[in-house]
Amino acid sequence: MSLSGGIAERGSPVRPLDIRHLIFDEADDHPSAANGLHQVARQLALEQLHAGDHSRLVFLAAPGRDPEVPSGIPAQILPLRGRRILGRNIGLDQDVLDAVLADAGPSTVYHIHGVRQPLLLPIVRALRPRQIPYGITAHSRFAHIYSLDHKLERPKTAFYVRLVESFALKAARFVHALTPHEAEVVRRLVPGARVVLLPNAVYSSRLDGVPQAPTRLAPSAEFPIFGFFGRLAIEHKGLDLLIEGFARYRHAGGKGRLALFGSGQSHQQLAEMCAAANVADVSSIEGPRFGQEKLRTASEWDFYVAPSRFDHMPLALMEAGLMGLPLILSEGTGLLHQVEAAGAGLAIADLNAESVAEAMHAAEKIGPAQWRMLSESAYRVALSIGDWTAIAASLRDLYCGRPIVGEARATAHVQQCAAI
């Protein structure tokens, strides 16, 4: 095989890995700057570069797409061009495939981001004869196939994965799942795949240090303000449940306000839903915000609400926790049990508007001292879930075919692959 999982002898030279993050950037309404999958790939590439490896982003970009690449990260932006059926690319033109594989050598490993992707097969068919190893991160794209109580929800998708993608998944060095539910789904669909469990994260101890604790000590003057930021994907994020639940809460005497901002083309639809529910005057739907503007706006809220149906481990939820926002969340986020155990928020018991309203009523009754405790716990639990430095170190072991120690809490020390 191209990479060795052995241990280097003391003093023996070790060559850096050539890590290529392959991203299928198909046309959608979500800009690269706010795309969680892109954020993960960018952060991992930065970690790997600072650890001494050669890392690059390889985007297969649809026409009109302009992936964001921070300065300092090598990148190839290649056209998503090839055979298409029913509006989906199922093959790549040879010149594009040649560019993806250019200069691959004995230290090369591909990290493929995304599943349920027809282009996975031609990529893997090109890698396998060359004995180039690869790993795959699912990015929650299996999350909706089975419900959280193990019922099959998408039989056609399950059939496709078993019939078509199982070959690519079984041959991967690893299939990276974000949550126990996602790991269970992969194991059920593809027995024999090497499934590993690692979280997402929202900070890097190597690059940024440990994020400072929030300085805010009390609820807002307009308490309670319920907020959501992120991709405005109505079904995945449960935003219809959020608005309907908020309306039930208000009509039953609740005093709070609702604020949403994010990317996508659902702003008008969400605004119409607020108007139809007679809560337009106590809610706002705005476009995406980044950096200090996002931090400044969200820090004025009292709670971050995530009634996700199947959007596992959303980065925005963990960002909100680091801001010190108490969390109101569903089991569909994959983070409910950690948040409850840490005393960092409130549960949305079931995926319906009634449960959202009940959680909001409970939140409104929280006093200043309890709110501060929730805020401090939200920061601590977000801090504890994941550090990109530790996650990148674990992934490096996986690239080399080595096991990782404590899947969700690997050491942050980067161990070099030996005898590459």
LOMAR-974983 format. One line per 10 residues: number of its first residue (from 0); for each residue x, z, y of C-alpha. Coordinates in Angstrom, 2 decimals, always signed. Example, Ala and Ser with C-alpha at 12.3 -4.5 7.8 and 13.67 -1.06 7.14 Angstrom:
<sites>
0 = +12.30,+7.80,-4.50 | +13.67,+7.14,-1.06
</sites>
This chain:
<sites>
0 = +0.00,+0.00,+0.00 | +1.10,-0.49,+3.60 | +1.17,+3.19,+4.56 | +2.57,+6.06,+2.57 | +0.98,+9.45,+2.21 | +4.25,+11.08,+1.24 | +6.17,+13.72,+3.14 | +9.29,+12.67,+5.04 | +12.60,+14.12,+3.95 | +14.19,+16.34,+6.58
10 = +16.00,+14.21,+9.14 | +14.71,+10.91,+7.81 | +13.52,+8.45,+10.48 | +9.78,+7.92,+10.81 | +8.30,+4.82,+12.39 | +5.22,+5.02,+14.60 | +1.93,+3.70,+13.32 | +0.42,+0.50,+14.71 | -3.20,+1.67,+15.16 | -5.82,-0.92,+16.11
20 = -9.28,+0.24,+17.13 | -11.69,-2.62,+16.34 | -14.91,-2.56,+18.34 | -17.84,-4.97,+17.98 | -19.04,-5.17,+21.58 | -22.33,-6.99,+21.24 | -24.67,-7.77,+24.11 | -26.84,-4.84,+25.15 | -27.93,-3.06,+28.31 | -25.39,-0.26,+28.07
30 = -22.22,-0.62,+30.18 | -18.84,+0.02,+28.61 | -18.07,+2.90,+31.00 | -21.02,+4.88,+29.63 | -20.88,+3.70,+26.01 | -20.19,+6.64,+23.71 | -18.54,+4.50,+21.04 | -16.21,+2.97,+23.64 | -15.47,+6.42,+25.04 | -14.43,+7.68,+21.61
40 = -12.15,+4.69,+20.93 | -10.55,+4.95,+24.37 | -9.90,+8.66,+23.99 | -8.42,+8.33,+20.52 | -6.14,+5.51,+21.67 | -4.87,+7.68,+24.55 | -4.22,+10.61,+22.21 | -2.34,+8.39,+19.78 | -0.21,+6.81,+22.46 | +0.79,+10.21,+23.81
50 = +1.58,+11.34,+20.27 | +4.13,+8.54,+19.92 | +2.17,+5.93,+17.98 | +1.39,+2.38,+19.05 | -2.36,+2.16,+19.61 | -4.54,-0.57,+21.04 | -8.18,-1.46,+21.55 | -9.41,-4.72,+20.03 | -12.78,-5.72,+21.44 | -14.84,-8.52,+19.94
60 = -16.89,-9.05,+23.07 | -20.12,-11.01,+23.46 | -20.37,-13.49,+26.36 | -20.81,-11.69,+29.65 | -19.44,-8.39,+28.35 | -16.51,-6.82,+30.18 | -15.27,-3.81,+28.21 | -13.63,-1.10,+30.30 | -9.98,-0.50,+29.49 | -8.19,+2.31,+31.35
70 = -4.70,+1.53,+32.59 | -2.04,+2.40,+30.10 | -4.03,+1.45,+26.98 | -3.04,-1.90,+25.43 | -6.09,-4.01,+24.65 | -7.18,-7.37,+23.30 | -10.54,-8.66,+24.48 | -11.48,-11.47,+22.12 | -14.61,-13.65,+22.15 | -17.32,-12.70,+19.68
80 = -17.51,-16.28,+18.46 | -18.44,-17.59,+15.04 | -21.28,-18.39,+12.71 | -24.63,-16.86,+13.67 | -27.88,-16.32,+11.79 | -31.04,-14.89,+13.37 | -29.13,-14.05,+16.53 | -26.41,-12.06,+14.76 | -22.79,-12.99,+14.23 | -22.01,-13.11,+10.50
90 = -18.60,-14.76,+10.77 | -15.66,-15.24,+13.11 | -14.00,-18.50,+14.03 | -10.57,-18.69,+12.43 | -8.68,-18.52,+15.72 | -10.48,-15.29,+16.63 | -9.81,-13.77,+13.22 | -6.15,-14.82,+13.48 | -5.92,-13.06,+16.85 | -7.43,-9.88,+15.38
100 = -4.78,-9.87,+12.64 | -1.84,-11.13,+14.70 | +1.48,-9.41,+14.01 | -0.02,-6.91,+11.57 | +2.73,-5.37,+9.51 | +3.56,-2.53,+7.11 | +2.81,+0.16,+9.70 | -0.56,-1.33,+10.79 | -3.87,+0.42,+10.20 | -7.26,-0.62,+11.52
110 = -9.84,+1.88,+12.72 | -13.18,+0.08,+12.64 | -15.89,+1.51,+14.87 | -19.43,+0.87,+13.65 | -21.40,+0.08,+10.52 | -24.53,-1.91,+9.73 | -22.52,-4.79,+11.16 | -22.40,-8.21,+9.42 | -18.89,-8.84,+10.75 | -17.61,-5.89,+8.74
120 = -17.36,-8.05,+5.62 | -15.26,-10.95,+6.96 | -12.92,-8.45,+8.61 | -12.49,-6.48,+5.39 | -12.07,-9.65,+3.32 | -9.19,-10.58,+5.61 | -7.57,-7.13,+5.48 | -7.74,-6.53,+1.73 | -5.49,-9.40,+0.49 | -2.92,-8.38,+3.09
130 = -3.05,-4.77,+1.84 | -3.73,-3.50,+5.36 | -5.52,-0.14,+5.24 | -8.49,+0.66,+7.39 | -10.89,+3.48,+8.13 | -14.44,+3.32,+9.44 | -16.30,+5.59,+11.86 | -20.07,+5.32,+11.39 | -20.99,+6.51,+14.93 | -24.42,+7.75,+13.77
140 = -25.56,+4.26,+12.74 | -26.70,+5.65,+9.37 | -28.47,+8.62,+10.95 | -31.99,+7.21,+10.94 | -32.08,+5.89,+7.36 | -33.06,+9.26,+5.89 | -34.93,+11.97,+7.75 | -33.45,+15.43,+8.08 | -35.68,+16.55,+5.19 | -34.21,+13.77,+3.00
150 = -37.10,+11.29,+3.12 | -36.19,+7.60,+3.08 | -37.28,+6.21,+6.46 | -35.63,+2.75,+6.48 | -35.72,+1.29,+2.96 | -34.63,-2.20,+4.10 | -31.59,-0.79,+5.88 | -30.69,+1.32,+2.85 | -30.97,-1.76,+0.63 | -28.72,-3.74,+2.99
160 = -26.05,-1.04,+3.01 | -26.07,-0.69,-0.78 | -26.09,-4.45,-1.41 | -23.85,-5.76,+1.37 | -21.70,-3.13,+3.07 | -20.95,-0.84,+0.12 | -17.89,-2.94,-0.80 | -16.33,-2.44,+2.63 | -17.19,+1.25,+2.72 | -15.80,+1.98,-0.75
170 = -12.53,+0.18,+0.00 | -11.94,+2.10,+3.25 | -9.31,+4.83,+3.42 | -12.09,+6.96,+4.84 | -15.63,+6.77,+6.20 | -15.84,+9.16,+9.12 | -19.15,+11.00,+9.56 | -19.92,+13.17,+12.57 | -22.41,+15.60,+11.03 | -23.22,+16.98,+7.57
180 = -26.45,+14.95,+7.53 | -24.61,+11.72,+8.24 | -22.02,+12.54,+5.56 | -24.79,+13.19,+3.05 | -26.47,+9.87,+3.87 | -23.22,+7.94,+3.37 | -22.58,+9.65,+0.03 | -26.11,+8.86,-1.09 | -25.93,+5.20,-0.09 | -22.36,+4.55,-1.18
190 = -21.25,+6.79,-4.05 | -17.49,+6.57,-4.29 | -16.83,+6.21,-0.57 | -14.31,+8.71,+0.75 | -16.46,+10.49,+3.31 | -14.79,+12.84,+5.78 | -16.45,+15.08,+8.33 | -14.99,+15.35,+11.82 | -16.82,+16.03,+15.10 | -16.78,+14.29,+18.42
200 = -15.26,+16.08,+21.38 | -15.28,+16.02,+25.17 | -11.83,+17.36,+26.06 | -8.18,+16.95,+25.09 | -5.89,+19.96,+24.93 | -2.87,+17.62,+24.98 | -3.89,+15.55,+28.00 | -6.08,+17.88,+30.03 | -5.52,+21.39,+28.74 | -8.46,+23.68,+28.02
210 = -11.37,+23.03,+30.41 | -11.99,+25.84,+32.86 | -15.08,+27.94,+32.37 | -17.93,+27.22,+34.80 | -17.97,+29.40,+37.90 | -21.72,+29.32,+38.39 | -23.14,+32.76,+37.72 | -26.90,+32.41,+38.24 | -29.84,+30.04,+37.77 | -30.76,+27.60,+40.50
220 = -32.94,+28.51,+43.45 | -35.58,+26.11,+42.07 | -35.43,+27.52,+38.53 | -36.17,+26.06,+36.08 | -34.79,+22.53,+36.42 | -34.71,+20.68,+33.09 | -32.32,+17.75,+32.90 | -31.02,+14.95,+30.72 | -28.17,+12.50,+31.33 | -26.81,+9.82,+29.03
230 = -27.97,+6.56,+27.57 | -31.69,+6.17,+28.29 | -32.55,+5.08,+24.75 | -36.12,+6.25,+24.40 | -36.53,+6.38,+20.62 | -33.05,+7.57,+19.65 | -32.86,+10.24,+22.34 | -36.51,+11.28,+22.05 | -37.14,+10.70,+25.75 | -40.81,+9.96,+25.12
240 = -41.08,+13.43,+23.57 | -39.23,+14.89,+26.53 | -41.64,+13.44,+29.10 | -44.78,+14.15,+27.09 | -43.58,+17.67,+26.33 | -42.73,+18.28,+29.98 | -46.20,+17.09,+30.96 | -47.83,+19.49,+28.49 | -45.66,+22.29,+29.84 | -46.64,+21.53,+33.46
250 = -50.33,+21.13,+32.71 | -50.26,+24.53,+30.99 | -48.91,+26.20,+34.13 | -45.18,+25.54,+33.91 | -43.35,+25.55,+37.26 | -40.24,+23.57,+36.40 | -38.97,+20.13,+37.38 | -37.51,+17.33,+35.25 | -34.50,+15.15,+36.16 | -33.07,+12.25,+34.16
260 = -30.26,+9.87,+34.95 | -28.39,+7.38,+32.83 | -27.71,+3.80,+31.84 | -29.96,+1.21,+30.25 | -33.02,-0.75,+31.28 | -35.67,+1.87,+30.52 | -35.91,+3.38,+34.00 | -39.14,+1.60,+34.87 | -40.73,+2.39,+31.51 | -39.79,+6.06,+31.81
270 = -41.10,+6.18,+35.39 | -44.38,+4.68,+34.21 | -44.59,+7.29,+31.46 | -44.16,+10.05,+34.05 | -46.85,+8.50,+36.23 | -49.28,+8.14,+33.32 | -48.72,+11.81,+32.43 | -49.29,+12.87,+36.06 | -45.84,+14.41,+36.49 | -44.23,+11.73,+38.69
280 = -44.13,+14.08,+41.67 | -42.11,+16.71,+39.76 | -39.72,+14.39,+37.93 | -37.00,+11.86,+38.77 | -35.50,+8.93,+36.83 | -32.22,+7.61,+38.23 | -29.34,+5.33,+37.30 | -26.01,+6.32,+35.77 | -23.56,+8.63,+37.47 | -19.93,+9.19,+36.60
290 = -17.12,+11.60,+37.27 | -17.57,+14.15,+40.01 | -20.97,+12.73,+41.01 | -22.30,+13.36,+37.50 | -20.81,+16.83,+37.42 | -22.17,+17.70,+40.84 | -25.69,+16.50,+40.05 | -26.04,+18.02,+36.57 | -24.50,+21.32,+37.64 | -27.56,+21.93,+39.81
300 = -29.81,+22.02,+36.73 | -30.70,+25.07,+34.67 | -31.07,+23.52,+31.20 | -30.00,+20.36,+29.40 | -32.75,+19.11,+27.09 | -32.00,+16.86,+24.08 | -35.00,+16.19,+21.81 | -33.01,+13.63,+19.81 | -34.58,+11.95,+16.81 | -31.35,+10.67,+15.29
310 = -28.61,+10.55,+17.91 | -26.05,+12.72,+16.17 | -23.50,+14.71,+18.17 | -24.13,+13.05,+21.57 | -21.16,+13.38,+23.90 | -23.45,+14.12,+26.85 | -24.83,+17.22,+25.13 | -21.33,+18.64,+24.69 | -20.43,+17.71,+28.28 | -23.48,+19.66,+29.43
320 = -22.32,+22.64,+27.40 | -18.88,+22.55,+29.03 | -20.68,+22.57,+32.40 | -22.32,+25.83,+31.37 | -25.82,+24.41,+31.02 | -27.87,+26.27,+28.40 | -28.99,+23.76,+25.78 | -32.50,+22.98,+24.54 | -32.08,+20.71,+21.56 | -33.51,+19.35,+18.33
330 = -31.98,+19.35,+14.88 | -31.55,+15.59,+15.27 | -28.54,+16.18,+17.53 | -26.63,+17.65,+14.60 | -25.62,+20.60,+16.80 | -28.63,+22.90,+16.63 | -27.20,+25.33,+14.09 | -23.95,+25.82,+16.02 | -25.84,+26.31,+19.29 | -28.27,+28.81,+17.78
340 = -25.48,+30.74,+16.03 | -23.58,+30.98,+19.32 | -26.62,+32.03,+21.33 | -26.13,+29.03,+23.60 | -29.67,+27.73,+23.95 | -33.12,+27.22,+22.51 | -34.41,+25.16,+19.61 | -36.98,+22.39,+19.75 | -38.57,+23.42,+16.47 | -40.18,+20.09,+15.53
350 = -39.92,+16.53,+16.75 | -43.10,+16.53,+18.80 | -44.19,+17.12,+22.38 | -45.74,+20.49,+21.57 | -42.38,+21.87,+20.47 | -40.69,+20.53,+23.60 | -43.34,+22.24,+25.76 | -42.98,+25.50,+23.85 | -39.21,+25.49,+24.35 | -39.67,+24.87,+28.09
360 = -42.14,+27.74,+28.41 | -39.68,+30.02,+26.60 | -36.88,+28.85,+28.91 | -38.95,+29.61,+32.03 | -39.23,+33.26,+30.94 | -35.47,+33.73,+30.78 | -34.11,+36.12,+33.40 | -30.87,+35.71,+35.39 | -28.77,+37.98,+33.14 | -29.88,+36.21,+29.96
370 = -29.40,+32.80,+31.58 | -25.82,+33.70,+32.42 | -25.18,+34.76,+28.82 | -26.61,+31.47,+27.58 | -24.48,+29.57,+30.08 | -21.27,+31.29,+28.99 | -22.13,+30.72,+25.33 | -22.89,+27.03,+25.92 | -19.41,+26.59,+27.39 | -17.77,+28.40,+24.48
380 = -19.64,+26.50,+21.77 | -18.88,+23.12,+23.39 | -15.23,+24.15,+23.60 | -15.17,+25.15,+19.94 | -16.82,+22.06,+18.47 | -14.00,+19.61,+18.96 | -10.70,+18.85,+20.68 | -9.61,+15.20,+20.69 | -6.00,+16.25,+20.11 | -6.85,+17.98,+16.84
390 = -9.23,+15.21,+15.79 | -6.60,+12.53,+16.42 | -4.10,+14.50,+14.33 | -6.57,+14.66,+11.44 | -7.32,+10.95,+11.70 | -3.60,+10.19,+11.53 | -3.38,+11.97,+8.19 | -6.39,+9.96,+7.01 | -4.79,+6.68,+8.12 | -1.86,+7.60,+5.88
400 = -4.06,+8.43,+2.91 | -3.43,+12.17,+3.11 | -6.12,+14.85,+2.91 | -6.90,+16.84,+6.01 | -7.06,+20.60,+6.13 | -10.39,+22.02,+7.25 | -12.26,+18.83,+8.13 | -14.00,+20.16,+11.22 | -11.12,+22.37,+12.43 | -7.87,+20.53,+11.78
410 = -4.62,+21.59,+13.36 | -3.79,+20.08,+16.73 | -0.17,+19.54,+15.77 | +0.48,+15.83,+15.10 | +2.28,+15.29,+11.81 | +4.18,+12.03,+11.48 | +3.55,+9.70,+8.53 | +6.51,+9.38,+6.26 | +8.24,+6.44,+4.65 | +6.09,+3.85,+6.40
</sites>
